[in-house]
Amino acid sequence: MKVIICGAGQVGWQIARHLSGERNDVTVVDNNPDLVRRATDTLDVQGLTGFASYPDVLDRAGARDADMIIAATYSDEVNMVTCQVAHSVFDIRRKIARLRSQSYLDAIYSDLYRRDHMPIDVVISPEREVAQAALQRLAAPAAFDTVTFMDDSAQLMGIRLEEDCPVLNTPLRQLSDLFSTLRVVVLAVRREGRLFAPESGDQLFEGDECYIFAPVDDVPRTLEVFGKSQKKQERVVIIGGGNIGLAVAQALEKRPGGRIRAKVIEKNRACAERAADALERTIVLNGDGLNAALLAEAGIARADAVLAVTDDDKTNMLAAVRAKSEGCPFAISLINDPTMVPLLDPLGIDAYINPRATTVSSILRHIRHGRVRGVYSIGDAEAEVIEAEVMSTSSIAGAALRDIDFPEGVLLGGVKKGDKIHKPRGGLRIEAGDAVVIFALAADVAAVEKLLQVSIDYF
């Protein structure tokens, strides 16, 4: 398949990395020659320097026979015009645009923009995606990472094992024996910076970061088994009242029962006033989230969690550290730079949100082959968790799990038959129509797609 990716920044580069790795014909377009050179030097892609919205630039990029265009530049206007040109001039079938401006999003989501006037098939809003990720983190404070699958009936959780974890030094196969009714699978482990798919004889050690998959009904018991308690979040302080902070606060206000009380701290006065006008029950404070007196005014010592979501990584990290030093037990930071992530644990920051990974995962959900229902990118695109419907043409349809030759870096998390989620066991037979959740290291994603036969129909 031929794909044009407009924008060679972090998101564009990651999408190009995924698609080129699956042997698609990828061309990257950016007006920054250094970014284009980085893409062509590190990936198996073609590159073109120029403005993505210019018809002649798209023509040289191969738009006349392209199957898809992904507009992920830093400019909303460029992304929209690019999709318009792709539709009107080149008749490209699939058009995806990343948009940030709330004004554009409000218009598009309210159907004021008709497809005939603004032909964008899929709109990706990083702020909305990140706000949703933040809400998921708040809902699962014991986990540093979390995402739902199978129509929200199952959950992937990233859990850091502490010294009081009851299952340390226990082989994974023994966990299945000890907790036979628990439908939980350890899909991946990060140890000393290395991410791997564990085998049944592997043990878990203090400091391991485990990615665990379980049905939602089994999550409370799963957290107990791994030494974590599930505390309700009733008081939240949000540092940063921009689009992300405002979206989180509005979502918290709309939750049934209104049990969660939030306060927002925003340094920019105009932004703080805008947030105050948009919120009904949430108190908005204008000031610096690093100021101890202002944090005290916001009741940080009594808060259950702090969420730092300004547009500056260092501010988010320092604000989280200051909040914890003032007595807040749980801190979440928005981190754009993945090289900052190793600093979070020494600083005592409990969880983080990576906007790039969140946006990449959102785009991948819309461009994956066949009947893929969801994709979540782990770490710096090191691995993916893929939910897909098994097709009748798949090589695994009708086979028992013990007879399926999964690659070494691949693990099956769960199988959903009808409304019931089954834990993977050797005798379990996979049938066409079943939904499966699979963990795969980046190098094995193509092999998983081949097993599932999900490369038949992109649209």
C-alpha positions in Angstrom: 0.0 0.0 0.0 1.2 3.5 -0.8 1.0 6.0 2.0 2.0 9.7 2.2 2.8 11.0 5.7 2.9 14.8 5.9 5.0 15.9 8.9 8.2 14.3 9.9 8.1 15.2 13.6 7.9 12.6 16.3 4.4 11.4 15.5 5.0 11.3 11.7 8.3 9.6 12.2 6.8 6.9 14.4 3.9 6.2 12.0 6.4 6.0 9.2 8.5 3.6 11.2 5.5 1.3 11.8 4.2 1.3 8.2 7.6 1.0 6.5 8.4 -1.9 8.8 5.4 -3.6 7.4 6.7 -3.2 3.9 4.4 -0.4 2.8 5.5 2.1 0.3 5.9 5.2 2.5 6.8 8.8 1.5 7.5 11.4 4.2 6.9 15.1 3.4 8.1 18.0 5.6 9.3 21.5 4.9 12.2 20.9 7.4 15.0 19.2 5.4 16.7 18.0 8.6 13.6 16.1 9.6 13.2 14.6 6.2 16.8 13.5 6.2 16.4 11.9 9.6 13.5 9.9 8.3 15.2 8.7 5.2 18.5 7.9 7.0 16.8 5.8 9.7 13.8 4.3 8.0 13.1 2.5 4.7 11.1 5.5 3.4 11.3 8.1 0.6 11.5 11.7 1.6 10.5 15.0 0.1 11.2 18.5 1.3 8.4 21.0 0.7 5.0 22.3 2.0 2.6 19.4 2.3 -0.4 21.4 1.2 1.1 22.4 -2.1 -0.4 20.3 -5.0 2.9 20.1 -6.8 4.7 18.8 -3.7 2.0 16.1 -3.2 2.2 15.3 -6.9 6.0 14.7 -6.6 5.3 12.6 -3.5 3.2 10.2 -5.6 -0.3 11.4 -4.6 -1.8 10.3 -7.9 -1.5 6.6 -7.0 -1.5 6.9 -3.1 -4.0 4.9 -1.1 -3.8 7.0 2.1 -2.5 10.4 3.3 -1.8 11.2 7.0 -1.6 14.9 7.7 0.3 15.2 11.0 2.2 18.5 10.6 2.2 21.1 13.5 -0.3 23.3 11.7 -4.1 22.5 11.8 -4.6 24.6 8.7 -1.9 22.9 6.7 -3.4 19.5 7.7 -6.9 20.4 6.7 -5.8 22.0 3.4 -3.6 18.9 2.7 -6.6 16.6 3.0 -8.7 18.9 0.8 -6.1 18.9 -1.9 -5.6 15.2 -1.6 -9.4 14.7 -2.1 -10.1 17.4 -4.7 -7.0 17.1 -6.9 -5.8 13.5 -6.4 -8.9 11.6 -5.2 -6.9 9.8 -2.4 -9.3 7.4 -0.7 -8.3 7.6 2.9 -7.4 10.9 4.6 -6.4 11.3 8.3 -5.7 14.7 9.9 -4.3 15.6 13.3 -6.1 18.7 14.6 -5.4 20.6 17.9 -7.6 23.7 17.8 -10.7 23.3 20.0 -12.6 25.6 17.6 -12.0 23.3 14.6 -12.8 20.2 16.7 -16.1 21.7 18.0 -17.2 22.4 14.5 -16.1 19.0 13.1 -17.6 17.0 15.9 -20.8 18.9 15.7 -21.1 18.0 12.0 -20.9 21.7 10.9 -18.2 20.6 8.5 -19.7 18.2 6.0 -17.5 15.7 4.3 -18.1 17.4 0.9 -16.7 20.6 2.3 -13.9 19.3 4.5 -13.1 15.7 3.3 -11.3 14.3 6.3 -12.1 10.6 7.0 -10.6 10.5 10.5 -9.8 13.4 12.8 -7.2 12.8 15.5 -7.2 15.2 18.5 -4.1 14.8 20.6 -5.6 16.8 23.4 -8.7 14.7 23.6 -6.7 11.5 23.4 -4.4 12.6 26.1 -7.3 13.8 28.3 -8.9 10.3 28.0 -5.5 8.7 28.9 -5.3 11.0 32.0 -8.8 9.9 33.1 -7.8 6.2 32.7 -4.7 6.9 34.9 -6.8 8.5 37.6 -9.2 5.6 37.5 -6.4 3.1 38.1 -3.9 4.8 40.5 -2.1 1.6 41.2 -0.9 1.4 37.6 1.6 3.7 35.8 -0.1 2.9 32.5 -3.5 1.6 31.6 -5.8 1.2 28.5 -9.0 -0.7 27.9 -9.8 -3.3 25.3 -12.7 -5.5 24.2 -15.4 -2.8 24.4 -14.0 -1.7 27.8 -14.5 -5.2 29.3 -10.8 -5.8 29.7 -7.8 -3.8 30.8 -4.1 -3.6 30.2 -2.2 -2.2 33.3 1.4 -1.3 33.8 2.3 -2.2 37.4 5.7 -1.6 39.1 6.5 -4.4 41.5 7.5 -3.3 45.0 9.4 -5.3 47.7 6.0 -6.2 49.4 4.6 -7.8 46.2 3.3 -11.3 47.3 4.3 -13.0 44.0 8.0 -12.0 43.8 10.4 -14.8 42.8 7.4 -16.9 41.7 7.5 -18.6 38.2 4.6 -17.4 36.1 3.4 -20.9 35.5 3.0 -21.3 39.3 0.8 -18.1 39.4 -1.7 -19.9 37.1 -1.8 -22.8 39.5 -2.1 -20.6 42.6 -4.8 -18.4 41.1 -6.5 -20.7 38.7 -9.8 -18.8 38.6 -8.1 -15.4 37.9 -8.0 -14.6 34.2 -4.8 -12.6 34.3 -1.8 -12.8 31.9 1.6 -11.1 32.3 2.1 -10.0 28.7 5.4 -8.1 29.1 8.1 -7.2 31.6 10.5 -4.3 31.6 13.7 -5.1 33.5 16.7 -2.8 33.7 15.4 -0.9 30.7 14.7 -4.0 28.5 11.2 -4.9 27.4 10.5 -8.6 26.8 7.7 -11.2 26.5 8.1 -13.5 29.5 8.1 -17.3 29.3 6.2 -19.6 31.8 9.3 -20.3 33.7 10.4 -16.7 34.2 10.1 -15.1 37.7 9.2 -11.6 38.7 11.5 -9.4 40.7 11.3 -6.2 42.7 11.6 -3.2 40.4 10.1 -5.0 37.4 7.5 -3.1 35.4 4.9 -5.6 34.3 2.2 -5.1 31.7 -0.7 -7.2 32.9 -3.9 -8.0 31.0 -7.1 -8.9 32.8 -10.9 -8.7 32.4 -12.3 -5.7 34.3 -14.1 -7.9 36.7 -10.8 -9.5 37.8 -8.9 -6.2 38.1 -9.4 -5.7 41.9 -8.3 -9.2 42.7 -5.4 -8.9 40.3 -4.1 -5.8 42.0 -4.3 -7.5 45.4 -2.2 -10.5 44.0 0.4 -8.0 42.8 0.5 -6.1 46.1 -1.5 -3.1 45.0 -4.5 -1.4 46.7 -7.2 0.3 44.7 -7.9 3.7 46.4 -10.8 5.9 45.3 -9.8 9.2 43.8 -12.2 11.9 45.3 -10.0 15.0 45.3 -7.8 15.9 42.4 -5.6 18.9 41.7 -4.9 19.6 38.0 -1.9 21.7 37.2 -2.4 23.2 33.8 -5.7 24.6 32.6 -5.1 24.4 28.8 -7.1 22.1 26.5 -6.0 18.9 28.2 -6.5 20.1 31.8 -9.8 21.7 30.9 -11.0 18.5 29.1 -10.1 16.4 32.2 -11.9 18.7 34.5 -15.0 18.8 32.4 -15.0 15.0 32.2 -14.7 14.7 36.0 -17.7 17.1 36.4 -19.8 15.0 34.1 -19.1 11.7 36.0 -22.2 10.1 37.6 -22.6 11.2 41.2 -20.1 14.0 41.0 -18.0 12.4 43.7 -14.7 13.6 42.3 -13.9 17.2 43.3 -11.2 18.9 41.2 -9.3 22.2 41.4 -7.3 23.6 38.5 -4.2 25.7 38.7 -3.3 27.8 35.6 -0.5 30.3 35.3 -1.8 32.2 32.3 -4.6 34.5 33.3 -6.5 34.5 30.0 -6.4 30.7 30.0 -7.5 30.5 33.6 -10.4 32.8 32.9 -11.4 30.6 29.9 -11.3 27.5 32.0 -13.3 29.1 34.8 -16.0 30.2 32.4 -16.2 26.6 30.9 -16.4 24.8 34.3 -19.4 24.8 36.6 -18.3 23.2 39.9 -14.5 23.2 39.6 -12.4 26.0 41.3 -9.8 27.5 39.0 -6.8 29.3 40.6 -4.6 31.6 38.6 -0.9 31.2 39.5 2.2 29.1 39.3 1.7 25.4 40.0 5.2 25.2 41.5 4.3 27.7 44.2 3.9 26.0 47.6 1.5 28.6 49.0 -0.8 28.2 46.0 -0.6 24.4 46.2 -1.6 24.7 49.9 -4.5 26.9 48.9 -5.6 24.2 46.4 -5.6 21.7 49.3 -2.8 19.6 47.9 -2.1 17.9 51.3 -5.7 16.6 51.3 -5.8 15.7 47.6 -5.8 12.0 46.4 -4.0 12.8 43.2 -2.2 15.6 41.3 -2.2 15.7 37.5 0.4 17.9 35.9 -0.5 18.6 32.3 1.2 21.9 31.3 2.9 22.2 27.9 6.4 21.9 29.6 7.8 18.5 30.7 10.1 20.0 33.3 7.3 22.0 34.9 5.1 18.9 35.0 7.9 16.9 36.7 8.8 19.6 39.2 5.1 20.3 40.0 4.5 16.6 40.6 7.5 16.4 42.9 6.5 19.5 44.8 3.0 18.2 45.2 4.2 14.9 46.6 6.5 16.7 49.0 3.5 18.7 50.3 1.6 15.5 51.1 -0.2 14.4 47.9 0.1 10.5 47.6 -0.2 10.1 43.9 1.3 12.1 41.0 0.8 11.9 37.2 2.9 13.9 34.8 2.5 14.6 31.1 5.8 13.8 29.4 6.5 14.6 25.8 10.2 13.7 25.8 10.7 9.9 26.3 14.3 10.4 27.5 12.8 12.0 30.6 10.8 8.9 31.6 13.7 7.1 33.4 13.9 10.1 35.7 10.3 9.6 37.0 11.0 6.7 39.3 13.9 8.3 41.1 11.8 11.4 41.5 8.9 9.4 43.0 6.4 10.3 40.2 3.9 7.5 40.1 2.6 7.6 36.5 3.0 9.4 33.2 1.2 10.1 30.0 3.1 10.1 26.7 1.1 12.3 24.2 3.2 11.0 21.3 2.5 7.3 22.1 -1.2 8.1 22.7 -1.5 9.9 19.4 0.4 7.2 17.5 -1.8 4.5 19.0 -4.9 6.5 18.0 -3.7 6.9 14.4 -2.7 3.2 14.2 -6.2 2.2 15.2 -7.5 3.8 12.1 -5.0 2.6 9.6 -4.4 -1.0 10.6 -5.4 -3.7 8.2 -8.6 -5.7 8.2 -10.5 -6.2 11.4 -8.1 -4.7 13.9 -10.2 -3.1 16.6 -7.5 -1.4 18.7 -3.8 -0.9 18.9 -1.8 0.4 21.8 1.9 1.3 21.5 4.1 0.6 24.5 7.1 2.7 25.4 9.1 4.3 22.6 7.3 2.1 19.9 9.0 -0.9 21.4 5.9 -3.1 21.2 2.2 -3.1 20.4 -0.9 -4.6 22.0 -3.3 -5.4 19.3 -7.0 -6.3 19.5 -8.4 -8.0 16.4 -11.3 -10.1 15.2 -10.2 -13.5 14.0 -11.2 -13.9 10.3 -12.2 -17.2 8.7 -9.2 -16.9 6.4 -6.8 -16.6 9.4 -4.4 -19.5 9.9 -5.3 -19.7 13.6 -9.1 -20.0 13.0 -10.2 -23.5 14.2 -6.8 -24.2 15.9 -6.2 -25.0 19.5 -3.7 -22.6 21.2 -1.2 -25.4 21.8 -1.0 -26.0 18.1 -0.4 -22.3 17.1 3.3 -21.4 16.6 3.4 -17.8 18.0 6.7 -15.9 17.4 9.0 -15.7 20.5 8.1 -12.1 21.2 4.4 -12.6 21.0 1.9 -13.5 23.8 -1.9 -13.9 23.8 -3.6 -11.9 26.5 -7.2 -13.1 26.2 -9.9 -14.4 23.9 -13.4 -13.1 23.8 -16.2 -15.5 22.6 -19.5 -13.7 22.6 -19.7 -11.8 25.9 -17.2 -14.0 27.8 -13.4 -13.5 28.1 -11.3 -16.6 28.3 -7.8 -16.9 29.7 -5.5 -18.5 27.1 -5.0 -22.2 27.8 -3.6 -24.9 25.6 -6.9 -26.6 24.8 -8.8 -23.4 24.0 -9.8 -23.3 20.4 -9.8 -20.1 18.4 -12.8 -19.7 16.1 -13.6 -17.2 13.4 -15.4 -14.2 15.0 -13.5 -14.4 18.3 -11.8 -11.3 19.5 -8.2 -11.7 20.6 -5.7 -9.4 22.4 -2.1 -10.0 21.5 1.2 -8.5 22.7 3.9 -8.3 20.1 7.4 -6.8 20.2 7.9 -4.3 17.3 9.9 -6.8 15.2 7.0 -9.3 15.5 4.1 -7.1 14.6 4.2 -8.1 10.9 4.2 -11.8 11.9 1.1 -11.3 14.0 -0.7 -9.6 11.2 0.2 -12.5 8.9 -1.2 -15.0 11.5 -4.4 -13.0 11.8 -4.7 -12.5 8.0 -5.5 -8.8 8.8 -3.7 -7.4 5.8 -6.4 -8.3 3.3 -8.5 -5.2 3.5 -7.2 -1.8 4.7 -10.5 -0.1 4.6 
